[in-house]
Amino acid sequence: MRCQVGFRSLVTACCCAAVLVVSQGCGRQIPVDEIDATSSGVTLTSTGSDNALHWPQWRGPEGDGHVTDQQLPTNWSESENVLWTSDVPGRGHSSPIIVGNTVLLASAIEAESKQIALGYDLQTGQKLWQTTVHEGNFPAPREIHKKGTNANGSFASDGNMAVVAFFNNGQIYVSGLDLDGNIVWQKSIGQFVSRFGYAPSPVLYQSWVIVAVDHSAGAYLTALEISTGEIAWRQSRGPISSYSTPLVKTIAGKDQLLITGGDQLASYDPATGKELWSTPCIAASTCGTVVTSGDLIFASGGYPDKETVCINASGEKQWSDSTKVYEPSMLAAGDYLFTVTDSGIAMCWDGKTGDVKWKERLGGNFSSSPILVGDLLYVADLKGNTYVFKANPDEYEEVAVNVLGSDSYASPGVADNSLLMRCGFREGGERKEKLIRIGNP
């Protein structure tokens, strides 16, 4: 078996239906304790919240980068349309989420070996609280990609609890915090053998959060009850070394949990964790999150192979080309698929046929993922430029290029007609991170 590589930017289960041993192929084997949803005793319920959920998880309410009913500025700089700027201790690629009046981030302070959670006031930028989630037991530097951090994943929140996952002490820990920053529960959901660190974010599904842990010594998916951290199910995925956050969507009338990696795009029932179908495609290692339009599913990556695919709700491949979109996730808008590749090429496909409508070289390199606001796409590169262009299938139509900071690895969050961005700034030869709210004054 080939050794695969790649990169992206929780109490052990007590109810075990089966113990599977999977081969890592490049090292030791780790048993995966599968937990059956029917015997775990954890009930799935539809939940509501009194809190306004602006941007509750990675890539927003639907996990696809779509923004509704927001008026964002198209032009800004350090002196224009910046409502506030706040310092972020440490370093991380965790993207901001916004719940009510609180902006949530994860970060890692390397010098202190601390993985932390942060809460900021949406209106003022004041840091409301800082909670140490883990101290010590950081992975060795060789276990983290040079572009990566020890806080890559974003929070997910139902409006009452906020959940985050960290790689620490050779395991993946999932922690549930209240919105005042207090740790309510914390669990290790299993071991993790790292090649380049851990990247996925938790995703919401009714009263559960689902966490992907793909590593070649024994990959698995786990669903946890968001208020208590009880494990509802755990499903083995085999020897897969990959970095993608899954997506939950209702497609053809059925809820599906979609994730790439391991030379396939796979669909699981989010209520049980059981596989519905899988389609050979893309690459062994992927980073981007799947996107959908109607009953069509789009995905791209990766390493060592490169492919962009369209698959229908039953897992049948509709079209494919050799484009590689590795770290950024793509964006589907109506009948069209848009992206900016890692190497800075903006593209548009006809989603139904796979025909390339246009390509435009923007330059630079990209890790963050685009959002769609009305008919405008916003996406930031690794030099501090944020490109705004129209979701026009006929041609690349640039609206603005805005410079702020020296880099942006994280993807933006949106709330109250404003953009929340996590950016790096060079100050006195040292890189520091800031959280910035951009909006019309």
Secondary structure, DSSP 8 states (H G I E B T S, - for coil): -------------S--SEEEEE--SSS--EEEEEB-TTTS---------SS-EEE-STTTTTTSSEE-S----S--BTTBSEEEEEEE-SB-----EEETTEEEEEEEEGGGTEEEEEEEETTT--EEEEEEEEES----GGGS-TT--S-----EE-SSEEEEEEEETTEEEEEEEETTS-EEEEEEEEE---SS------EEETTEEEEEE--TT-EEEEEEETTT--EEEEEEEES-------EEEEETTEEEEEEE-SSEEEEE-TTT--EEEEEE-S-SB--S--EEETTEEEEEE-BSS-EEEEEETTS-EEEEE-----SS--EEETTEEEEE-TTSEEEEEETTT--EEEEEE--S---S--EEETTEEEEE-TTSEEEEEE--SSS--EEEEEE-SSB--S--EEETTEEEEEEEEEETTEEEEEEEEEE--
